[in-house]
Amino acid sequence: MTDHKIIELTPFRADLTRALARRGERLLAATDLAEEVDNLEPLEAYYIVREIGLDQALPVLLLLSPEQLEVCVDLDCWNRYDFAADSLDEWLTAFAQDSPESLARAFTALDYVVQLLFLTQTVTVYDPDTDQVPQEDEENDPSRAMTPDGMYLLELKHEIPLKTHPFALLDALYEYDSAAAHRLLSDIRVDLPTQIEEEALRFRTGRMQDIGFVAPEEASVLFSRPATRQPEPKSHESIDSGTTRMPFVYATSLSESTLLEQALSRITDPEELSRLEQEIVWAINSAIIAYGEKTQDLQQITDIAERVRDTVSLGLEVLLAQAEPDGPPEGAAAAAQAVGLLEVWCITDLFRHGFGATLALQQEVRQALAEPGFSDWYNLAQSSQSDEPGDRQERAFVAALQGRHPLRGGFDLAHADKVKAFAALAEIDVAKVRLQRLLARISSQA
């Protein structure tokens, strides 16, 4: 008879399991969808909608709270400092598929200055009684229309192709709340477009920082040399554990066995675990900004989450090696000591220690490229390069080490350009030996 043993999940593993269960298709199949959506953190809601796709996510979209929807728009409808009206149009079009009322309700749930900004970029508003209205090119110009109350003349701006016609949106707004619609158009006529955009950006920046998407200059701290002095132990103030749940796209990367995962799996204090999970989420969010990526590409976000995981794990090993120069502990002993490091060092600083460990290797690559023979080989025109897969791998290996964050490349024969972060000191040692051998081989052929 087979002995079926039940393996109890650690608190961290249980958190990951719950996070992985909160994703697209599983959520849509839930019998209590409204409750499930209500319990989602705004960042979770955003990634779930992106995974499902706006064209299929209507059941979820209709249940989003104003806060959830606002975060979705903040993440999806800005290109750094520029508002993308066409991106917001895609979200509005999804709501319009349900009804004009759903469209109007979603639009009015947005930050008021975002409403102003979208309309400012899509329509010009005239008061026929006081404004000098340009002469129409034709008698029945489809780019013009009067508001339902007859107060304003609207003229469509043609610079941005939209799926949901701004006039249809305004008709829905007047039907839903005519007083609110009138106020919007009145404010558009009074406020300058630049003032509206500046205010919208300021509010959006604050909301983004609240969920860990900091300004680029602050995020760039990840790629700086770490502090050498050990900080004071972290404070143990109570936090709202409801704000620390990880989106499934982050949890997927953390489910793999690494030194970080092994250490987190040993933590049993719920508040301490929540604090660390929140730090990890914020570190990944900062990394997205630091790498200059957008949140729309889930595969790219998964790759960044894996880089954060591996670099933090490397940082833990670096600090363990500093404490025991004769050789850092391994296995269970390493995981146990790593728990102590997590109690003192914040996740961002652990990332910086891991990043710092790769800089010597990057310097060796730069020195190698100063050698004429090696430089000539690496900079050879693509048309003159060898077709051998091994040669492509070696070039990818060298290229990956030269970036802002030195990465491990050229390890996959079928996908030479695939890169990963260094996750252990042993991987750095292997890369050093590989570089030395490559330099020696290229130099001998010169």
C-alpha positions as CSV (number, residue, x, y, z in Angstrom):
1,M,0.0,0.0,0.0
2,T,1.4,3.4,-0.9
3,D,2.0,5.8,1.9
4,H,0.6,9.2,0.8
5,K,2.2,11.9,2.9
6,I,0.7,15.3,3.2
7,I,3.3,18.0,3.0
8,E,2.3,21.1,5.0
9,L,2.9,24.4,3.1
10,T,5.1,27.0,4.8
11,P,3.4,30.4,5.3
12,F,5.4,31.8,2.3
13,R,4.5,28.9,0.1
14,A,0.9,29.3,1.1
15,D,1.0,32.9,0.1
16,L,2.4,32.0,-3.3
17,T,-0.2,29.4,-3.8
18,R,-3.0,31.9,-3.1
19,A,-1.3,34.5,-5.4
20,L,-1.1,32.0,-8.3
21,A,-4.7,31.1,-7.8
22,R,-5.7,34.8,-8.4
23,R,-5.2,35.0,-12.1
24,G,-7.2,35.4,-15.3
25,E,-9.0,32.2,-16.3
26,R,-9.3,31.0,-12.7
27,L,-10.8,34.3,-11.6
28,L,-13.3,34.4,-14.5
29,A,-14.5,30.9,-13.5
30,A,-15.1,31.9,-9.9
31,T,-18.7,31.5,-8.7
32,D,-18.3,34.6,-6.5
33,L,-16.5,36.8,-9.0
34,A,-17.7,40.0,-7.4
35,E,-16.2,39.1,-4.1
36,E,-13.0,37.9,-5.7
37,V,-12.5,41.1,-7.7
38,D,-13.3,43.2,-4.6
39,N,-10.5,41.4,-2.7
40,L,-7.8,42.1,-5.3
41,E,-5.1,44.6,-4.7
42,P,-5.2,47.2,-7.5
43,L,-1.8,46.0,-8.9
44,E,-3.2,42.4,-8.9
45,A,-6.3,43.6,-10.7
46,Y,-4.2,45.3,-13.4
47,Y,-2.1,42.3,-14.2
48,I,-5.1,40.0,-14.3
49,V,-6.8,42.3,-16.8
50,R,-3.6,42.5,-18.9
51,E,-3.4,38.7,-18.8
52,I,-7.0,38.1,-19.9
53,G,-6.9,40.9,-22.4
54,L,-9.2,43.9,-22.5
55,D,-11.4,42.3,-25.1
56,Q,-12.1,39.4,-22.8
57,A,-12.0,41.0,-19.4
58,L,-15.4,42.8,-19.4
59,P,-16.8,40.7,-16.5
60,V,-13.8,41.8,-14.3
61,L,-13.8,45.4,-15.6
62,L,-17.4,46.0,-14.6
63,L,-16.6,45.0,-11.1
64,L,-13.4,47.1,-10.6
65,S,-13.5,49.7,-7.9
66,P,-12.5,53.3,-8.7
67,E,-9.2,52.7,-7.0
68,Q,-8.5,49.6,-8.9
69,L,-9.4,51.2,-12.2
70,E,-7.4,54.3,-11.4
71,V,-4.2,52.2,-10.9
72,C,-4.9,50.3,-14.2
73,V,-5.1,53.6,-16.1
74,D,-2.0,55.0,-14.2
75,L,0.0,52.0,-15.3
76,D,-1.3,51.6,-18.8
77,C,-2.1,55.0,-20.2
78,W,1.1,57.0,-19.6
79,N,4.4,56.9,-21.5
80,R,6.8,58.1,-18.8
81,Y,5.6,61.8,-18.5
82,D,3.2,61.8,-21.5
83,F,-0.5,60.9,-21.3
84,A,-1.6,58.4,-24.0
85,A,-5.2,59.2,-24.8
86,D,-5.3,56.3,-27.3
87,S,-4.4,53.8,-24.5
88,L,-7.2,55.1,-22.3
89,D,-9.5,54.8,-25.4
90,E,-8.8,51.1,-25.4
91,W,-10.0,50.8,-21.8
92,L,-13.1,52.9,-22.5
93,T,-13.9,50.9,-25.6
94,A,-14.0,47.7,-23.4
95,F,-16.6,49.3,-21.1
96,A,-18.6,50.7,-24.1
97,Q,-19.1,47.2,-25.3
98,D,-21.4,46.7,-22.3
99,S,-23.5,49.9,-22.4
100,P,-23.3,53.7,-22.5
101,E,-24.0,53.7,-18.8
102,S,-21.0,51.4,-18.1
103,L,-18.9,53.7,-20.3
104,A,-20.0,56.8,-18.4
105,R,-19.6,55.2,-15.0
106,A,-16.1,54.0,-15.7
107,F,-15.0,57.4,-17.1
108,T,-16.4,59.3,-14.1
109,A,-14.6,56.9,-11.8
110,L,-11.3,58.2,-13.0
111,D,-9.4,61.0,-11.4
112,Y,-11.1,64.3,-12.4
113,V,-8.0,65.8,-14.0
114,V,-7.6,62.6,-16.1
115,Q,-11.1,63.1,-17.4
116,L,-10.2,66.7,-18.2
117,L,-6.9,65.6,-19.8
118,F,-8.6,63.0,-22.1
119,L,-11.2,65.4,-23.3
120,T,-8.8,68.2,-23.8
121,Q,-6.7,66.0,-26.1
122,T,-9.7,64.8,-28.1
123,V,-12.2,67.7,-28.4
124,T,-12.3,71.4,-28.6
125,V,-15.1,73.1,-26.7
126,Y,-16.7,76.3,-27.9
127,D,-19.4,78.5,-26.3
128,P,-21.3,79.7,-29.5
129,D,-22.5,82.8,-27.6
130,T,-19.1,84.1,-26.5
131,D,-16.4,82.3,-28.5
132,Q,-15.2,83.0,-32.0
133,V,-16.0,79.8,-33.7
134,P,-14.0,79.0,-36.9
135,Q,-16.0,78.8,-40.1
136,E,-17.2,75.3,-41.0
137,D,-15.7,73.8,-44.2
138,E,-19.0,72.1,-45.0
139,E,-22.5,72.6,-43.9
140,N,-22.9,69.3,-42.0
141,D,-19.4,68.8,-40.6
142,P,-19.3,65.4,-38.9
143,S,-16.4,66.6,-36.8
144,R,-18.7,69.0,-35.0
145,A,-21.7,68.5,-32.7
146,M,-23.7,70.4,-30.2
147,T,-24.0,69.0,-26.7
148,P,-27.4,67.6,-25.7
149,D,-28.2,70.7,-23.7
150,G,-27.4,73.0,-26.5
151,M,-24.8,74.9,-24.4
152,Y,-21.5,74.0,-26.2
153,L,-20.3,73.3,-29.6
154,L,-17.8,70.4,-29.8
155,E,-15.1,70.0,-32.5
156,L,-13.3,66.7,-32.8
157,K,-9.5,66.7,-32.8
158,H,-8.2,64.4,-35.6
159,E,-4.7,63.9,-34.3
160,I,-5.6,60.7,-32.4
161,P,-7.5,57.8,-34.0
162,L,-10.0,56.5,-31.4
163,K,-12.3,53.5,-31.3
164,T,-14.8,55.1,-29.0
165,H,-16.0,58.4,-30.5
166,P,-15.5,61.3,-28.0
167,F,-19.0,62.5,-29.0
168,A,-20.5,59.1,-28.0
169,L,-18.6,59.3,-24.7
170,L,-20.0,62.8,-24.0
171,D,-23.5,61.7,-25.0
172,A,-23.2,58.9,-22.5
173,L,-21.9,61.3,-19.8
174,Y,-24.9,63.7,-20.4
175,E,-27.3,60.7,-20.1
176,Y,-25.6,59.5,-16.9
177,D,-25.0,62.8,-15.2
178,S,-25.7,65.9,-17.2
179,A,-24.5,68.3,-14.5
180,A,-21.1,66.5,-14.2
181,A,-20.8,66.5,-18.0
182,H,-21.5,70.2,-18.2
183,R,-19.0,70.9,-15.5
184,L,-16.3,69.0,-17.3
185,L,-16.8,71.0,-20.5
186,S,-17.0,74.2,-18.6
187,D,-13.6,73.5,-16.9
188,I,-12.0,72.5,-20.2
189,R,-12.7,75.9,-21.6
190,V,-11.2,77.7,-18.5
191,D,-8.1,75.6,-17.7
192,L,-5.0,75.6,-19.9
193,P,-4.1,72.2,-21.4
194,T,-0.6,72.4,-20.0
195,Q,-1.9,73.0,-16.5
196,I,-4.3,70.1,-16.7
197,E,-1.5,67.7,-17.9
198,E,0.9,68.9,-15.2
199,E,-1.7,68.4,-12.5
200,A,-2.7,65.0,-13.8
201,L,1.0,63.9,-13.9
202,R,1.6,65.2,-10.4
203,F,-1.3,63.2,-9.0
204,R,-0.4,60.1,-11.0
205,T,3.2,60.3,-9.8
206,G,2.1,60.3,-6.2
207,R,-0.3,57.4,-6.7
208,M,2.5,55.4,-8.5
209,Q,4.9,56.1,-5.7
210,D,2.4,54.8,-3.2
211,I,2.5,51.4,-4.8
212,G,6.3,51.3,-5.3
213,F,6.7,52.7,-8.8
214,V,9.1,55.4,-7.9
215,A,10.7,58.1,-10.1
216,P,13.4,56.9,-12.4
217,E,16.2,58.7,-10.5
218,E,15.1,57.0,-7.3
219,A,14.7,53.6,-9.0
220,S,18.3,53.9,-10.4
221,V,19.6,53.4,-6.8
222,L,19.2,49.7,-7.5
223,F,22.2,50.0,-9.8
224,S,24.5,51.6,-7.4
225,R,27.2,50.1,-5.1
226,P,25.8,48.9,-1.8
227,A,26.4,50.3,1.6
228,T,29.2,48.4,3.4
229,R,28.0,49.0,7.0
230,Q,25.3,46.8,8.3
231,P,22.1,48.8,9.0
232,E,20.2,48.8,12.2
233,P,17.6,46.0,12.6
234,K,14.3,46.9,10.9
235,S,11.5,48.4,12.9
236,H,8.7,46.0,13.6
237,E,5.7,48.4,13.3
238,S,2.4,46.7,12.4
239,I,1.4,47.0,8.8
240,D,-1.8,46.3,6.9
241,S,-1.1,42.8,5.5
242,G,-3.8,43.5,2.9
243,T,-1.4,45.7,1.0
244,T,1.3,43.1,0.7
245,R,-0.2,40.4,-1.6
246,M,1.9,39.7,-4.6
247,P,0.5,39.7,-8.1
248,F,0.6,36.3,-9.7
249,V,3.2,37.5,-12.3
250,Y,5.6,38.2,-9.4
251,A,4.7,35.0,-7.4
252,T,5.5,32.8,-10.4
253,S,9.2,33.8,-10.3
254,L,9.4,33.4,-6.5
255,S,8.0,29.9,-6.5
256,E,11.3,28.6,-7.8
257,S,13.9,27.3,-5.3
258,T,16.5,30.0,-4.6
259,L,18.3,31.1,-1.5
260,L,15.8,33.9,-1.2
261,E,12.8,31.5,-1.4
262,Q,14.4,29.0,1.0
263,A,14.9,31.8,3.6
264,L,11.4,33.2,3.1
265,S,10.0,29.7,3.6
266,R,11.6,29.6,7.1
267,I,9.8,32.7,8.3
268,T,6.7,32.0,10.3
269,D,5.8,35.4,11.7
270,P,2.9,36.7,9.5
271,E,3.7,40.3,9.9
272,E,7.4,39.8,9.2
273,L,6.5,37.8,6.1
274,S,4.1,40.5,5.0
275,R,6.7,43.2,5.3
276,L,9.2,41.2,3.2
277,E,6.6,40.4,0.6
278,Q,5.8,44.1,0.3
279,E,9.5,44.9,0.0
280,I,9.8,42.4,-2.8
281,V,6.8,43.8,-4.7
282,W,8.2,47.3,-4.3
283,A,11.7,46.2,-5.4
284,I,10.2,44.6,-8.5
285,N,8.2,47.7,-9.2
286,S,11.3,49.9,-8.9
287,A,13.2,47.5,-11.1
288,I,10.6,47.9,-13.8
289,I,11.2,51.6,-13.8
290,A,15.0,51.2,-13.5
291,Y,15.1,48.9,-16.6
292,G,12.8,51.4,-18.5
293,E,10.2,48.8,-19.2
294,K,6.4,49.0,-19.4
295,T,4.0,46.9,-17.4
296,Q,1.9,45.8,-20.5
297,D,4.3,43.1,-21.5
298,L,3.8,40.3,-18.9
299,Q,6.7,38.2,-20.2
300,Q,9.0,41.1,-19.8
301,I,7.7,41.8,-16.3
302,T,8.2,38.1,-15.4
303,D,11.8,38.3,-16.6
304,I,12.4,41.4,-14.4
305,A,10.8,39.7,-11.4
306,E,13.2,36.7,-12.0
307,R,16.2,39.1,-12.2
308,V,15.2,40.7,-8.9
309,R,14.8,37.3,-7.3
310,D,18.2,36.1,-8.5
311,T,20.0,39.3,-7.7
312,V,18.6,39.4,-4.2
313,S,19.6,35.7,-3.7
314,L,23.1,36.6,-4.9
315,G,23.2,39.5,-2.5
316,L,22.3,37.2,0.4
317,E,25.1,34.8,-0.6
318,V,27.6,37.7,-0.9
319,L,26.9,38.8,2.7
320,L,27.1,35.2,3.9
321,A,30.5,34.9,2.2
322,Q,31.7,38.2,3.8
323,A,30.7,36.8,7.3
324,E,32.5,33.5,6.6
325,P,35.5,34.2,4.2
326,D,36.6,30.5,4.4
327,G,33.4,29.5,2.6
328,P,29.8,30.5,3.0
329,P,27.4,27.9,4.4
330,E,25.3,25.8,2.1
331,G,21.9,24.2,2.1
332,A,19.8,24.5,5.3
333,A,22.5,26.3,7.1
334,A,22.7,29.0,4.5
335,A,18.9,29.4,4.4
336,A,18.8,29.7,8.2
337,Q,21.5,32.4,8.2
338,A,19.8,34.2,5.3
339,V,16.8,34.6,7.5
340,G,18.9,36.7,9.9
341,L,20.0,38.9,7.0
342,L,16.4,39.5,5.9
343,E,15.7,40.8,9.4
344,V,18.4,43.5,9.0
345,W,18.9,44.3,5.3
346,C,16.0,45.6,3.1
347,I,15.4,43.9,-0.2
348,T,16.7,46.8,-2.2
349,D,20.0,46.8,-0.4
350,L,20.3,43.0,-0.9
351,F,19.7,43.6,-4.6
352,R,22.5,46.2,-4.6
353,H,24.9,43.7,-2.9
354,G,24.1,41.2,-5.7
355,F,24.5,43.8,-8.4
356,G,27.8,44.9,-6.8
357,A,29.1,41.4,-7.1
358,T,28.8,41.5,-10.9
359,L,30.7,44.7,-11.4
360,A,34.2,43.1,-11.2
361,L,33.2,40.7,-14.0
362,Q,31.9,43.7,-16.1
363,Q,35.3,45.4,-15.5
364,E,37.1,42.3,-16.8
365,V,35.0,42.3,-20.0
366,R,35.8,46.0,-20.5
367,Q,39.5,45.3,-20.1
368,A,39.2,42.4,-22.5
369,L,37.6,44.6,-25.1
370,A,40.6,47.0,-24.8
371,E,42.7,44.2,-26.3
372,P,42.8,44.8,-30.1
373,G,42.4,41.2,-31.1
374,F,39.4,40.6,-28.8
375,S,37.9,44.0,-29.8
376,D,38.2,43.2,-33.5
377,W,36.5,39.8,-33.0
378,Y,33.6,41.3,-31.0
379,N,33.0,44.3,-33.3
380,L,33.3,42.3,-36.5
381,A,30.5,43.2,-38.9
382,Q,27.6,40.9,-38.7
383,S,28.0,39.9,-42.3
384,S,31.5,38.7,-41.6
385,Q,30.7,36.8,-38.4
386,S,30.9,33.1,-38.1
387,D,27.6,31.1,-38.6
388,E,28.6,28.7,-35.9
389,P,26.1,28.7,-33.0
390,G,29.0,28.6,-30.5
391,D,30.3,31.9,-31.8
392,R,26.9,33.5,-31.5
393,Q,26.7,32.3,-27.9
394,E,30.1,33.8,-27.0
395,R,29.2,37.2,-28.5
396,A,25.9,37.1,-26.5
397,F,27.8,36.2,-23.4
398,V,30.1,39.2,-23.8
399,A,27.2,41.5,-24.7
400,A,25.2,40.6,-21.7
401,L,28.0,41.6,-19.3
402,Q,28.3,45.1,-20.7
403,G,24.8,46.4,-19.8
404,R,23.9,48.7,-16.9
405,H,23.1,45.4,-15.0
406,P,25.7,42.8,-16.0
407,L,23.7,39.6,-16.9
408,R,24.4,36.0,-17.7
409,G,24.0,35.4,-21.4
410,G,25.0,32.9,-24.1
411,F,23.9,29.9,-22.1
412,D,21.1,28.7,-24.3
413,L,22.3,27.3,-27.7
414,A,18.8,27.6,-29.2
415,H,18.3,31.1,-27.9
416,A,21.7,32.8,-27.7
417,D,20.3,36.2,-26.8
418,K,18.4,34.9,-23.7
419,V,19.7,36.5,-20.5
420,K,19.3,35.9,-16.8
421,A,20.7,37.6,-13.7
422,F,23.5,35.9,-11.8
423,A,22.0,34.1,-8.9
424,A,25.0,32.6,-7.2
425,L,28.7,33.3,-6.7
426,A,29.5,30.0,-8.4
427,E,27.9,31.4,-11.6
428,I,30.1,34.4,-11.5
429,D,33.2,32.2,-11.1
430,V,32.1,30.1,-14.1
431,A,31.7,33.3,-16.1
432,K,35.1,34.5,-15.2
433,V,36.7,31.3,-16.3
434,R,34.7,31.4,-19.5
435,L,35.8,34.9,-20.3
436,Q,39.5,34.1,-19.6
437,R,39.3,31.1,-21.9
438,L,37.5,33.1,-24.6
439,L,40.1,35.9,-24.4
440,A,43.0,33.4,-24.6
441,R,41.4,31.7,-27.7
442,I,40.7,34.9,-29.5
443,S,44.1,36.3,-28.7
444,S,45.8,33.2,-30.0
445,Q,44.0,33.5,-33.3
446,A,44.8,37.1,-33.8
